[in-house]
Amino acid sequence: MTRISYIDDMELWQQDFRFSHTVKVRFSETDMFGHLNNTVPITYFELARVEFFNHLGLMKKWLDTDNETLIVVADVQCDYLKQVYYDEQITLYVKTDRIGNSSVDLHYMGRRDNGEIVFTGRGMVVQISRITGKSIPWTDEIKSIYKEQR
């Protein structure tokens, strides 16, 4: 397997995931070669990330326009390991990696039902103010929620 910069030990890394969300590859997500278009895993990461934050009870607060804070994606990365085809079922896993003052680095894994990892990823989200656009530190409560997911 190719060396991935954010994974030191693949076996240990994949054991730490606790949250998952399953998707089925739609025909519209494939390209003329019949495999999953390279842009789609990023969309899957977004879907899994939103479900992860819903699971943690955080999305409702960020979606409330009366609340000052919201989250934005600061960066995202995907490493493609295997081709994926129409109608395959892929389980997406999300976990918290590094918690910053106002950011959190999330790791992603896409895996077939047979356990084969097809892609991995990581990305940072930052909590910002709707008013100023500047970062806002996590509360101790949110930091605690993230730490429980490691």
Secondary structure as UniProt FT lines:
FT   TURN            5..6
FT   HELIX           10..15
FT   STRAND          19..24
FT   HELIX           27..29
FT   TURN            32..33
FT   STRAND          35..36
FT   TURN            38..39
FT   HELIX           40..56
FT   HELIX           59..63
FT   TURN            65..66
FT   STRAND          69..80
FT   TURN            86..87
FT   STRAND          89..99
FT   STRAND          103..112
FT   TURN            113..114
FT   STRAND          117..129
FT   TURN            130..132
FT   HELIX           140..148
//
